[in-house]
Amino acid sequence: MTPAQIGGGFYRRRVKRWIDLALILLAAPFVLPLVLLLALLVRSDGGPAFYTQDRVGRGGKIFRLYKLRSMVTDADARLAAHLAADPAMRAEWAESQKLKNDPRITAVGRFLRKTSLDELPQLWNVFKGDMSLVGPRPMMPQQRPLYPGRAYYRMRPGLTGPWQVSDRNAGSFAGRAEYDTEYHRSMSFLRDFTILVLTFWVVLRGTGY
């Protein structure tokens, strides 16, 4: 069966999930020791190694997303204080739901984000079925009113996706809906394979967020 034939509904319903599980099992012997090593580095500041956060999954279901901690332990309180004190920063956050020069990120965290290694624990989310290797970027529950599309809710969020490899560091949060709608329409084995290859290139360039 060619990549072009592994498309449509059968790929969405079955093959995509099978590929996710197969790739995770193949990568596990290499990824697990790396995650343990990175966890020790993160804990060097006395805080926890991992960070969990509620995210919106397929059908609007809420799940717990796992990451290596890249921020200070009181990140939420610091964000509120910075946004209250800096109108420009507040406007940037309202537009894109992120900060280019985020003061909450630790020294180790900057390396993890630059290389996207902080995302590795999300392979557990993929294994559990909360996420897929490729899909829309998982959003937080409070971001739902800012998101204008519907395609997101018909798919599992992805460890990587079209937004990450196309326009990772620019554009509005609402603009992601266009990428998600296009991906939902064109989802196929070849499309996912292309995104995974492009993701490796993004990571090698160190343009991760």
N, C-alpha and C positions, 0 to 999 in steps of 0.2 A: 504494500500500500504506500503510495507516494504522499509527500506532505500535502499536496493539493487535495488528495482524496480524504485525508484525515481532517475533515472540516465540518462546518455546519453543526447540527445538533448533537451528533454522536461525539464529536470532539469535546463540546461543551459539557455534556452529561457524563462522559466516562473517561476518555483518553487524557484529558487535561489533568484530572485528579490522579490517574495512574502514573503519569509522568512526574508529577510533584512528589509522590511517595517514593518512586524509584530513585530519583536524583537525590533526595534527602538521605535515603539509606546508603547510597554510594558515597555521599560526602561525609557522613557521620564520623567515620574513623579519623578524619582530618580536622573536621570542624570542632568536635568536642574538646580535644586538647587545647586548641587555639582559644576557644571561649574561656576555658578554665584559666589559662595564662593571662588573658586580658582582664578577667574578673579580679585576679590578684592585683593587677596594676591599678584598676579602678578603686579598689579598697585601700590603696595606699594613703588616702586622705582621711581614713577612718569612717567613711560612709559605706552604705551598702553597694554591692557590685551591680545589682540589677535594678531596673526601674520598670514599673508596670503602670499601665494607664488604660482607661476605658476607651474603646474605639467602636465604631459602627461597622457591623458586618453585613453580609448578604441578607436581604429582607429587613434591614433595620435592626437586626439582633446585636446586642451589645456584648463584646468579648474583651478579655484582658490581653493587651499587647505587651510583649516582653522586649526590653532593650538593655544593653549595657549602659549603665548610668554615665551620662556625659556632662551633667550639670551639677551644681552645688546642691546640697541636700534640701535647702529651703528655697528651691527655684520658683515655686508658685508665688510665694510672698515677695521675693525679690522682683519678679516680673511686675506684679501689681504696683510696687513702689516705683520702679523705673518708668512705667507707663504713666503713672500719676504725675511724675516730676518732669517728664519730657514730652511735649506735644508732638514733636517730629517723630519720635519713637512710637508714640501712640498711633499716629496716622499710618506709619509703616506697618504696624501690627494689624490694624483694622483692614488694610488693603490686602496683605499677603499672608497673614497669620504666622509670620516668622520675622526674625530680625537678622540682618546681615552681620551685624557686629553684636551678637548676643552676649551681654555681660555675665550671664549665668553659667556659661560653659567653662569647665575646668581645663587645665593644661592637657591632661590625658584625654579629656573629652574632645578637645580640638583635633587631636590626632585620630581618634575613633571616628569622628564625623567626616573628617577629610578623606578617610579611606573607606567610609561606610561600614566599618567593622562593628559599630554599635548596633547595627541591624541584625547581626547573626543570630541572636536568640529568637528572632521571629521565625526561624526555621521550625521551632517547636509549635508556633501557631499554625504554620503550614501543615505540619504533620498531624495536628489535631483536627484540621479541617476548618479552622477559623479563617485562614487566608490561603492564597495560592502563591506560587512563585511569581506569577505575572498577573497583574490586575491593577485597579485604581489605587492610588495612595490612600491608606486607611485614615478616615477623618475622626475627630473627636465628637462626642454627642452634641456639645454646645456649638459646633460649627455647622450643624445641619441647616439652621435658618439662612446661612450665608451661601449655601450650595444650591444652585438653580436647576440641576439636572435630575434625571430619574434612573439613568443607566447604571449608576453606581450601585444602587440597591438590588440590581439583578445579578450581580457578580460577587465573588469573594474578593476582598481587597488583596492587593499584591505586595510582595516583598520589593518588587520593582514593577515598573509599568511605563506606558508611553509618555506620561508627564515627566518622570524622572530622567529619561534619556533624551527628551526633546527640549525641555525648557525648565530645568531644575531650579535655577536660581533667579528666575524672572517671572513676571506675570502675576495676576491677581489670583486669590484663592478660588473665586468663582470661575475663573478661566479654566480650571482643571476639568470642569464639566464637559467642555468641548473634547478634550482628550479622551475622557471616559466614554462619551457617546460614540466617538469614532472607533475606539477599541472594541466596544461591545458589538458594533456592527461588523467589524472586520476580523473578529477573533478566529484564529486558526493555529494549527501547529507551526506553520511557517512564520506567522506573525509573532508568536511567543518565542520561537527560537531566535528570531532577529532581535527582539527586545533583550533577551538574555545575553546575547553576544555584545550588543551595544552597552549593556550595563557593565560588563567587564571593562570595556573601553573607558566608560565614565569613571569607574573606580580607579583604573590605572592613571588617569589624568588628575585624580584627586579633586574632582569637582562635586563630590557628594555633599549632601546637606544633613 
